[in-house]
């Protein structure tokens, strides 16, 4: 299985901050990497697919980059509704695997 | 707007079979992969498997011996069966659509249903 490791596991930030979350794969997954946002009691929501493509309807303050084994999710100018848990997920091979999550909290 | 809704028992006894159904509305089940993903309370996400609308399945090897996913195109539904459950199978179970854009990603999700395994 491909292991997905996110860092940090938790992060405190303020409204208006720029934050970056990192996801590392245990082997190359080219650009087969997706990012999701999950709020408490809700289903995950797709933010970014194919490492850097913004899902329709997702604000442009979210962006993704990377290829191979190292990827980042960047949120510019944090908004109150962005405080949530973020997961990366690889679609390179079976089984599909997720990172352990990064909890973004209000400072 | 595509919507997914999980249904099934919220309590299953140990060693029995967990059965869930996902009903898709607002779009056709044809042309897509359909998936089950679970999340134990307070933990991360685990992919269970996919089914293509034609019936081809892909399972997580860690669950493959206990999992069956099937599709019912005439009803716009797909379903999950997980046999011989234990407390470790207690989780929120999500159904999701897997869209393709050269790769698969989960673009629509159900709200999730909590299944507790307990006697």
Interface residues (C-beta under 8 A of the other chain):
Chain A: X1 X31 X32 X34 X36 X42 X43 X44 X45 X46 X49 X50 X53 X55 X87 X89 X91 X94 X95 X96 X97 X98 X99 X100 X101
Chain B: X44 X45 X46 X47 X58 X59 X60 X61 X62 X94 X96 X101 X102 X103 X104 X105 X106 X107 X109 X110 X111 X112
